[in-house]
Amino acid sequence: MTERKPDGMSVETWVEHQIRTAAERGAFADLPGSGKPLPKRDGPEDAYAWALAWARRQVPDASFLPPSLALGRERDDLPGRLAALTSEERVRAAVREFNDRVAAAWRTPLDGPPLVVRMHDEEERVAEWWASRPPAPDPEPAPEPEPPAARRWWRRRR
């Protein structure tokens, strides 16, 4: 929109004119969600609900929780994160690192509600990780070499 509003025209009329000309040019033709209803919102429509929904969209993890509750959320999410790791050593290191942080939180209380997070059993998590891995494919046998083609009778004399 590089044009300025003409003098004597109301802002509402000018905006409606801009929208109408853009629609005639086809500027709104291929928008995502075109022709679909708006998503329904459950719950109250106040500023707090909007701010909470916005915060959850911006920060989907537990970074806005108090440290003691974030550690509990992380304990619940750890098996899913372990499934994405590619080696047993990395799985063991991740479980050890989590258990070390839980032990440190037990020694030094964190801010927020009391900590009621248990440590993960390293061997149990490694066994679950191995169970979630797809079985290794069997190596395909090497194809048998084809026998040499028989020579035609008229070429045998050479």
LINDA-V570990 format. One line per field, one symbol per residue. ss: DSSP state (A for helix, B for strand, O for the rest). phi: phi as a letter, one per 40 degrees, with the letter a starting at -180 (. if undefined). psi: psi as a letter, one per 20 degrees, with the letter a starting at -180 (. if undefined). Layout:
# LINDA-V570990
ss = ???
phi = ???
psi = ???
This chain:
# LINDA-V570990
ss = OOOOOOOOOOAAAAAAAAAAAAAAAOOOOOOOOOOOOOOOOOOOOOAAAAAAAAAAAAOOOOOOOOAAAAAAAAAAAAAAAAAOOOOAAAAAAAAAAAAAAAAAAAAOOOOOOOOOOOOOOAAAAAAAAAAAOOOOOOOOOOOOOOOOOOOOAAAOOO
phi = .bcccccgbccccccccccccccccgcbcbccgcgbccccbcgcbbccccccccccccbcccccccdcccccccccccdccccccbaccccccccccccccccccccbdcchcccbccccccccccccccccccccccccccccccccccccccbccc
psi = niqqpqqipqgghgghgggghhhhikhjgkqpjpjqqqqqpqaqmrhghghghghhhhniakijqqhhhhhgghhhighhhhhiqiqhghgggggggghghghhhhgoqrqarqpkpqqqoghghgghghhiqqqpqpppqpqpqqqqqpqqhijhi.
